[in-house]
Amino acid sequence: MLELVNLSKRYKQFYAVKNMNMYIEKGEIVGLLGPNGAGKSTAISMLSTLIEPTEGDVLFERRSVLKKPVSLRKVTGVVPQEIALYEDLTADENLFFFGKIYKMSGTNLKQKIDDILDLIGLTDRRNSLVKKFSGGMKRRLNIGVALLHDPELLIMDEPTVGIDPQSRNYILETVKKLNKEKGMTVLYTSHYMEEVEFLCDRIYIMDRGNLIAVGTTEEIKEILSSENTIYIEAELLNDSFITALQDELTIKKVFVKNETVTIIVPKEINIFRLVTEFAANSNVQLKSLSVKTPTLEDVFLHLTGRALRD
């Protein structure tokens, strides 16, 4: 349905996105995962024809849309990362305004507004000013605007940033519902691992403008199939202990957060004796050592040396 071919965006000498190759099949939910600043929003802006790439092409149904973007724009709904609503208008008035932009009118528009308000759970607040809405309600209305014209492709750029868990769950369930009941194709960007694991058929992982992994959740986790992720909980962590771990050649990655250390080691290595020895020599008191099933977070740490939300 949609394909990015060697897509790049350069600002002087800085590449926000570099040589990105990606495809989206009709009817699937594809996740684009990466930390803030990875280039996700720039990629979204290019594939939705809002900005022109420096190099490469965007193909919709095998035809370039860079010079003639109308064919893609007609069937695409975009939920931007920043709220794009008129706060001095009501929910109903916002939907009516954007419906007019989509060249909708009359009974069709009125019925569609009713349907959208029901879908996003805001029927009882249709006549309330948006400036009185919570962050979660604004996010839901933002999604409603993107759905007014029944798009075939829905692009969602971090739609759950800064909202409460209830609204977040509502949005995730709504995306699932749209995909299952209407066959809507969805591109979903996030820096929350659990969201893409819940929603997506396939995942692209992006960091510093580059795609670094692609596949299903299980395929990406297979990157660590020959390694163990070990979590070390300790009291009085110190530099001496961390340095000993970092200097140990059999340990591939070391990541520290609060009082927990995550290390990645080959499965054939018994690291527990060494960790215990390092702790004793550094006067660190170990609370627990545990081996856990690899997560997407572990894969990202393995590939980049840093956590997803760094």
PELINLIN-V429262 format. One record per backbone hydrogen bond with DSSP energy under -1.0 kcal/mol. NH is the residue of the N-H (numbers start at 1). CO is the residue of the C=O. If there is no record, write none. Layout:
# PELINLIN-V429262
{{NH	CO} {NH	CO}}
This chain:
# PELINLIN-V429262
{{2	24} {3	59} {4	22} {5	57} {7	20} {8	55} {9	17} {11	14} {14	11} {16	9} {17	9} {18	209} {20	7} {22	4} {24	2} {28	25} {30	186} {31	202} {32	188} {33	204} {34	190} {38	35} {43	39} {44	40} {45	41} {46	42} {47	43} {48	44} {49	46} {50	45} {51	45} {54	8} {55	8} {57	5} {59	3} {60	63} {61	1} {63	60} {65	58} {73	69} {74	70} {76	73} {77	153} {79	155} {89	86} {91	128} {92	126} {94	90} {95	91} {96	92} {97	93} {98	94} {99	95} {100	96} {101	97} {102	98} {103	100} {104	99} {109	105} {110	106} {111	107} {112	108} {113	109} {114	110} {115	111} {116	112} {117	113} {118	114} {119	115} {120	116} {122	117} {125	122} {126	123} {128	125} {130	89} {131	87} {132	129} {133	130} {138	134} {139	135} {140	136} {141	137} {142	138} {143	139} {144	140} {145	141} {146	142} {150	147} {152	75} {153	75} {154	185} {155	77} {156	187} {157	79} {158	189} {161	158} {163	160} {168	164} {169	165} {170	166} {171	167} {172	168} {173	169} {174	170} {175	171} {176	172} {177	173} {178	174} {179	175} {180	176} {181	177} {182	178} {184	178} {185	152} {186	28} {187	154} {188	30} {189	156} {190	32} {196	192} {197	193} {198	194} {199	195} {200	196} {201	29} {202	29} {203	215} {204	31} {205	213} {206	33} {207	210} {209	38} {210	207} {212	205} {213	205} {215	203} {220	216} {221	217} {222	218} {223	220} {224	221} {225	222} {227	224} {228	265} {230	263} {231	290} {232	261} {233	288} {234	259} {235	285} {242	238} {243	239} {244	240} {245	241} {246	242} {247	243} {251	248} {252	264} {253	264} {255	262} {257	260} {260	257} {261	232} {262	255} {263	230} {264	253} {265	228} {267	226} {269	266} {271	269} {275	271} {276	272} {277	273} {278	274} {279	275} {280	276} {281	277} {282	278} {284	279} {285	235} {287	233} {288	233} {290	231} {292	229} {299	295} {300	296} {301	297} {302	298} {303	299} {304	300} {305	301} {310	307}}
